[in-house]
Amino acid sequence: MKSAGIFLSSRTPTFEINSDLEIFAEFLAKANIKLIYGGGKCGLMGKISEAVSKSKGKIKGITLPMFNDIGVTPSYLDELEIEENFYLRKKSLIDQSDFIVIMPGGVGTADEFFDAFNHLSLGLISKSIYIYNKNDCWTDLLKWIEKNIELNMLSKMPDSVYVSHSIDELIETIQANEV
C-alpha cells in the first residue's frame, strides 16, 4: 500500500473545497493509498480524514500531545502516532509518505511544504510533491520561488513538483506518477 502525506489547514477557508476533499478521499481509498496527515479533526484536516474514513480508506494520524490531550484526534484513525514536537511530527509525516500533497493551508502548511521542498531540492528525498493550488492559495508562493530561480538563489524548480488547479487535474497527475 502506498501512502500519501497530506498537508492542509486545520481551519475552514472561506471558499468551497469540501466536495474536492470528498472526491480526493474517494480516489485515495479506491487506489489503496493510505492517508498520512496531522491527525486532527478540525478544519480541512478533519474533512479529508472523515471523508477517507467514510470511503473505507486507511488513515494514519501523526499528532502532538498538545492536540491529542485536548481531544482533537478523531477516533476513526487506523493508526495514531504521537510525536513530541512539530519538527519530529513533520519529519515523520515526510518519512512515512511515498509522495506529498500540499492542499490549501496557512503558515503550518507552508512550513511543511518548504521543509519537503528543501529536502527535495537538496536531493535528500526523492518524493514527488503535488500542490493543489485551489483558489490560487499557493500562486504567490510559487511566484516567489520563480523569482528566486531568476535571481539565482535557487537552481531550478525540481522536476517532481507538480501544480494542479482542479481536483481532477491533481488526481490525474498523481495517477500518472504514483499509481
Rosetta blueprint (number, residue, H / E / L):
1 M L
2 K E
3 S E
4 A E
5 G E
6 I E
7 F E
8 L L
9 S L
10 S L
11 R L
12 T L
13 P L
14 T L
15 F L
16 E L
17 I L
18 N H
19 S H
20 D H
21 L H
22 E H
23 I H
24 F H
25 A H
26 E H
27 F H
28 L H
29 A H
30 K H
31 A L
32 N L
33 I E
34 K E
35 L E
36 I E
37 Y E
38 G L
39 G L
40 G L
41 K L
42 C L
43 G H
44 L H
45 M H
46 G H
47 K H
48 I H
49 S H
50 E H
51 A H
52 V H
53 S H
54 K H
55 S L
56 K L
57 G L
58 K L
59 I E
60 K E
61 G E
62 I E
63 T E
64 L L
65 P H
66 M H
67 F H
68 N H
69 D L
70 I L
71 G L
72 V L
73 T L
74 P L
75 S L
76 Y L
77 L L
78 D L
79 E E
80 L E
81 E E
82 I E
83 E L
84 E L
85 N L
86 F H
87 Y H
88 L H
89 R H
90 K H
91 K H
92 S H
93 L H
94 I H
95 D H
96 Q L
97 S L
98 D L
99 F E
100 I E
101 V E
102 I E
103 M L
104 P L
105 G L
106 G L
107 V H
108 G H
109 T H
110 A H
111 D H
112 E H
113 F H
114 F H
115 D H
116 A H
117 F H
118 N H
119 H H
120 L H
121 S H
122 L L
123 G L
124 L L
125 I L
126 S L
127 K L
128 S L
129 I E
130 Y E
131 I E
132 Y E
133 N L
134 K H
135 N H
136 D H
137 C L
138 W L
139 T H
140 D H
141 L H
142 L H
143 K H
144 W H
145 I H
146 E H
147 K H
148 N H
149 I H
150 E H
151 L L
152 N L
153 M L
154 L L
155 S L
156 K L
157 M L
158 P L
159 D L
160 S L
161 V E
162 Y E
163 V E
164 S E
165 H L
166 S L
167 I H
168 D H
169 E H
170 L H
171 I H
172 E H
173 T H
174 I H
175 Q H
176 A H
177 N H
178 E L
179 V L
